Amino acid sequence: MPMKWPALRVIASIFLLASPGVAADLVIEPVTVTDWKAVYGRVETRDRVPARARLGGTLEELLVAEGDRVESGDQLGRVVDAKQDFQLRAIDAQIQAAQSRLENAEAELARGEELLQRGVTTVQRLDSLRTQVDVITNEIAAAQADRHVIEQQVAEGAIHAPLGGVVLDVPVTTGAVVTPGQTIATLGGGGVFLRLAVPERHATALVEGDAIRIEGPEGAHEGRLAKIYPLIENGRVIADVEVEGLSARFVDARVLVRLPVGEHQALMVPKDALITRAGLDFLNVAHEGDTVLRSVVPGPVHDVDGAAMVEILTGLRPGDVVVTGHE
C-alpha cells in the first residue's frame, strides 16, 4: 500500500488544552507510525558519457582535467598519428606525377586530332589517346579522394565533448599512446539524482512516487521515488530518487536516505511530557483520581505536525491518561 510522508496519524485525544500554569490530560491511544529503512544513496549524473579517441596514435594535447566544466562540442584533446603526414606526402607526389602524365597525354591528344584532320593518323589511334587522358584524369581523382580520407582522419584526431557537463575522470596523460575507441575523459551532465540499492526483502514495500527523506551535508531534503528497476542485482533492488536542490559538487558521494518500508502501531506522548530522574524516564499518569510517576522506556522521536512526539516502547497501555504541563 502506498505510504506518504509523514504517515504519522495522531488520533490521541486531548481533554484539556495545555496553557501556562495549567495541567493537561492526554488520553493515550495507538497511532500509526511509518517504519523507515536507512540506506545510503549515491549521487549520480543523469548522463555519464565517455569521450573516446577516434584515431590511434599519440595524445599530443590534453586540454581538460578532472572537475573542469565543458560545453558540448568543446575540444578536449588531440591525437596525432605520425604516419598520416607521410601518407599525405606520398599522395601529393602521386598526384603531381599523374598531373604531369595528364599534361603529356592531353598534348598527344591535341596533336592526334590535328593529324586526323590531315588524314595522317587513324580514328582508333585518336580514341586510344582520349582513353589515356580519361584514365589519368580518374587516377588523379582517386588520389585526391584518398587524400580527403587522410585529411578526415587527421581531423578526427581532435577529441570533442559529446555533452556539456563536468569532467569526472581523465585516465590518460599527454604523450600517452592511445588506440581507436579508448576513453580520454568521462563526462557527467544532465543534472544529478540519487541511486539506491535496497535489500530485496523491502522490494514489495517500495512504490514509485513515495516521499523519501534525504539527510545530506547541506541539511535534510525531501525527494520522490522516481523509478524502481525490475532487475535485482546481488540481492539488491535498484531505485532512483529525484531531489530538488541536490548538490552536484561531488559525484558518487554517498548520502543517507530513509525509505518507508512498513507501518506499525505505537503509543506517542509529547517529548516535553517526559521526566528524567537518575537516568530513568517517567511520565505523570492519572490513577484513581491522583497523579503517579510511572517508569517508561522511550523510543525514537517523531515529528508530528511540527510537534516532537516520543514513541513509548513500554510502560503505557492504551487508555492511560498522561498528565502534561505543570500545576
RACORDA-V170845 format. One record per pair of residues at least 24 apart in sequence whose C-alpha atoms are under 6 Angstrom apart, sorted by the first residue. I is the first residue (numbers start at 1). J is the second residue. D is the distance in whole Angstrom. If there is no record, write none. Layout:
I;J;D
I;J;D
This chain:
5;211;6
7;34;6
8;32;6
8;33;5
21;326;6
21;327;6
22;327;6
23;324;6
23;325;5
23;326;5
23;327;6
24;323;6
24;324;5
24;325;6
25;322;6
25;323;5
26;321;5
26;322;5
27;319;6
27;320;6
27;321;4
28;318;5
28;319;5
28;320;5
29;318;5
29;319;6
30;265;6
30;266;5
30;267;5
31;265;5
31;266;5
32;264;6
32;265;5
33;263;5
33;264;5
34;262;6
34;263;4
35;260;6
35;261;6
35;262;5
35;263;5
36;258;6
36;259;5
36;260;5
36;261;6
37;258;5
37;259;5
38;257;6
38;258;4
39;257;5
40;254;6
40;255;5
40;256;5
40;257;6
41;194;6
41;195;5
41;196;5
41;254;6
41;255;5
42;194;5
42;195;5
42;252;5
42;253;6
42;254;5
43;193;6
43;194;5
43;251;5
43;252;5
43;253;5
44;192;5
44;193;6
44;251;6
44;252;6
45;188;6
45;189;6
45;191;6
45;192;4
46;190;5
46;191;6
46;192;6
47;188;6
47;189;5
47;190;6
48;187;6
48;188;4
49;186;6
49;187;5
50;183;6
50;185;6
50;186;4
51;183;6
51;184;6
51;185;5
51;186;6
52;181;5
52;182;5
52;183;4
52;184;5
53;180;5
53;181;5
53;182;5
54;180;5
54;181;6
55;157;5
55;180;5
56;178;6
56;179;4
56;180;5
57;81;5
57;177;6
57;178;6
58;175;6
58;176;6
58;177;5
59;174;5
59;175;5
59;176;5
60;174;6
60;175;5
61;174;6
62;174;6
66;167;5
66;168;5
66;169;5
67;166;6
67;167;5
68;166;6
68;167;5
69;165;6
69;166;5
70;164;5
70;165;6
71;164;4
72;161;5
72;162;6
72;163;4
72;164;4
73;160;5
73;161;5
74;160;5
74;161;5
75;159;6
75;160;4
76;159;5
76;160;5
77;159;5
78;157;5
78;158;4
78;159;6
79;157;5
95;140;6
102;136;6
105;133;6
165;189;4
193;242;5
194;240;6
194;241;5
195;239;6
195;240;5
196;238;6
196;239;5
197;236;5
197;237;5
197;238;5
198;236;5
198;237;5
199;236;5
200;235;6
200;236;5
200;237;6
205;261;5
212;259;6
213;257;6
213;258;5
214;257;5
215;256;5
216;255;6
267;311;6
267;312;6
268;309;6
268;310;5
268;311;5
269;309;5
269;310;5
270;309;4
271;308;6
271;309;5
271;310;5
273;324;5
284;322;6
284;323;5
285;321;6
285;322;4
285;323;6
286;321;5
